[in-house]
């Protein structure tokens, strides 16, 4: 027989074990065990919170996630229903490689992959005020023409990028596709765009970049907040609005939220995979880019929610919106 004293000791030990287990779970709330995470939903929530924060500062600020088109379906598959909270939080979707570039630049995207992506793009377009911006990677002239024709037929706005690095202003077609003299004040009015986020590869200075863009008639410019590590000022952003034909364009700023980049202002010299905990691994295809646990509070506070955040810097210099990259990082965690 076990006496009352021993029973009491067993009970105390058991309760202590439960309490310690509970504390361990609480200590790791930013990074719960992977089996407890719905990776698609965590990305949806991240984008929705970014949208809420930005529109709380500027109600007309545009939120445009790139890729990860399956997020518009509540199952992440083509058997799902529209994920309305997510669709309502965004103003556009950027999609790369829809018709060219999926497997290799200047090569047609396989039909089944195109149809898969079109399904979700149309779901968003038909269930919200969502503008579709397509970037195809092709340079052969007849393929460039074909890309623009296919996108026009679907009601998408497109850009045929001749460099995967997005570091140049293409010289074909000229004039640019769907060129117009309109002054653009909202995303729905956009008829063409230029995606140019690595200008310091080919342009010698900020001013050369600004002058070159001002000499074009694109309705929308997607660009970076920095040129060779130096942030664009509010006056420089304003100067970039001017189209050569007298109209005005919109400016949307690129920001990666599914990867950390070691050339950004927020990066610490001692950071590496696993330190801090939200940095997972380096992207083998893009040196200096690191997959992150995007649901982590520390990472999210770098991106938005305070006056030191990346998004606040973008808003404060006068950009019209933000282009959110690496939305599809959830795929790596699901794998």
PyMOL commands that set and color helices and strands:
alter all, ss='L'
color gray80, all
select helices_A, chain A and resi 4-27+29-31+34-36+39-57+69-72+84-89+111-126+141-154+187-189+199-201+206-214+234-239+297-303+310-316+327-334
alter helices_A, ss='H'
color red, helices_A
select strands_A, chain A and resi 62-66+92-96+131-137+157-161+193-195+220-223+226-227+230-231+250-256+259-261+279-282+289-292+321-325
alter strands_A, ss='S'
color yellow, strands_A
deselect
rebuild
show_as cartoon
